[in-house]
């Protein structure tokens, strides 16, 4: 009985593209612990993008890797005041991707500044929503407040 020459389910060209992409985005190892952590994060990005985008070929993987690396760098540029938001949004970044983590931060930072204007006129609604959804971030609190304000929730009591 003859065995097929290529019994692997993944084409060799895809494996080659993944290795080339990995080599292009992973820096040479250095002694500093921070750089090693950065290298590990980059490796995680390459692997996650391969699993999420591999079916779209090397171009899909490459676009995913470039986008996530860009988003990861952008997250470092946020002001110190947004540190808590950045930490919360990036806790699961290795699973969901750095682009989605950055989107989470962007939405929460915008919602936080909008909520500052709610404090005077809608304090009751704002406090109710913060107690219910505060751990999920300002964007969720704002969505709750907007829903309650639109539904006339100011008069509701807990």
C-alpha positions in Angstrom: 0.0 0.0 0.0 1.4 3.4 -1.0 1.4 6.2 1.4 0.7 9.7 0.3 3.8 11.9 0.1 2.3 14.7 2.1 0.2 13.4 5.0 0.2 16.5 7.0 -3.1 18.5 7.0 -1.2 21.8 6.8 0.5 22.7 3.6 4.2 23.2 3.8 3.9 26.7 2.3 1.7 27.8 5.2 4.3 26.4 7.7 7.1 28.2 5.8 5.1 31.5 5.9 4.5 31.1 9.6 8.2 30.5 10.3 9.2 33.5 8.2 6.6 35.7 9.8 7.8 34.6 13.2 11.4 35.3 12.3 10.5 38.7 11.0 8.7 39.9 14.1 10.7 38.3 16.9 13.8 40.1 17.9 17.0 38.4 18.9 17.0 37.3 22.5 18.5 39.8 25.0 19.4 39.5 28.7 16.9 41.9 30.1 13.8 40.4 31.6 11.5 43.1 30.2 12.8 42.3 26.7 12.2 38.6 27.2 8.6 39.4 28.3 8.2 41.5 25.2 9.6 38.7 23.1 7.1 36.3 24.7 4.2 38.6 24.0 5.3 38.9 20.3 5.5 35.1 20.1 2.0 34.8 21.6 0.8 37.2 18.9 2.3 35.2 16.1 0.8 31.9 17.5 -2.6 33.4 18.1 -2.7 35.0 14.7 -1.7 31.8 13.1 -4.6 29.9 14.8 -7.1 32.6 14.1 -6.1 33.7 10.6 -4.1 30.7 9.3 -6.9 29.7 7.0 -6.6 33.0 5.1 -2.9 32.3 4.3 0.2 34.2 5.0 -1.3 37.6 4.2 -4.0 37.1 6.8 -1.5 36.0 9.4 0.8 38.9 8.5 -2.0 41.5 8.7 -3.1 40.1 12.1 0.4 40.2 13.5 1.1 43.7 12.3 -2.2 45.0 13.6 -1.7 43.4 17.0 1.9 44.7 17.3 0.7 48.2 16.4 -2.1 48.0 19.0 0.2 46.7 21.7 2.6 49.6 21.1 -0.3 52.1 21.1 -1.5 50.8 24.5 1.8 51.8 26.0 1.2 55.4 24.9 -1.9 56.0 27.1 -1.5 58.5 29.9 -1.0 57.3 33.4 -4.5 58.3 34.4 -5.8 55.5 32.1 -3.6 52.9 33.7 -6.4 51.1 35.5 -8.5 50.9 32.3 -5.5 49.7 30.2 -4.8 46.9 32.8 -8.4 45.7 32.9 -8.8 45.7 29.1 -5.5 43.9 28.5 -5.9 41.1 31.1 -7.3 38.8 28.4 -5.4 40.3 25.4 -3.4 37.2 24.8 -6.7 35.4 24.0 -8.8 38.1 22.3 -6.0 40.1 20.6 -4.4 43.4 21.3 -6.5 45.2 18.7 -9.7 44.4 20.7 -7.9 45.4 24.0 -7.0 48.7 22.4 -10.7 49.2 21.3 -11.8 48.4 24.8 -9.5 51.1 26.2 -10.5 53.6 23.6 -14.2 53.1 24.4 -13.7 53.2 28.2 -11.6 56.4 28.0 -14.2 58.1 25.9 -17.0 56.9 28.2 -15.2 58.0 31.3 -15.0 61.6 30.1 -18.6 61.5 29.0 -19.7 60.2 32.5 -18.1 63.2 34.1 -20.8 65.3 32.6 -23.5 62.9 33.9 -22.6 63.4 37.5 -24.5 66.6 38.2 -27.8 66.0 36.2 -28.1 62.2 36.6 -26.3 61.3 39.8 -28.9 58.8 41.0 -28.8 56.8 37.7 -25.0 57.1 37.5 -24.6 55.7 41.0 -27.0 52.8 40.3 -25.2 51.9 37.2 -21.8 52.1 38.8 -22.8 49.8 41.6 -24.2 47.3 39.1 -21.6 47.4 36.3 -18.6 49.3 37.7 -16.3 46.4 37.5 -16.9 46.0 33.8 -15.6 49.5 32.9 -16.9 53.0 32.1 -18.3 52.0 28.7 -20.7 49.5 30.3 -21.6 52.0 33.0 -22.4 54.6 30.4 -24.5 52.2 28.3 -26.5 51.4 31.5 -26.9 55.1 32.3 -27.9 56.0 28.8 -30.6 53.2 28.8 -32.0 54.3 32.1 -32.0 58.0 31.2 -33.8 57.2 27.9 -36.4 55.1 29.7 -37.0 57.7 32.4 -35.0 55.8 35.0 -34.2 58.9 37.1 -37.4 58.3 39.1 -36.7 54.6 39.7 -35.6 53.6 43.2 -33.5 50.6 44.1 
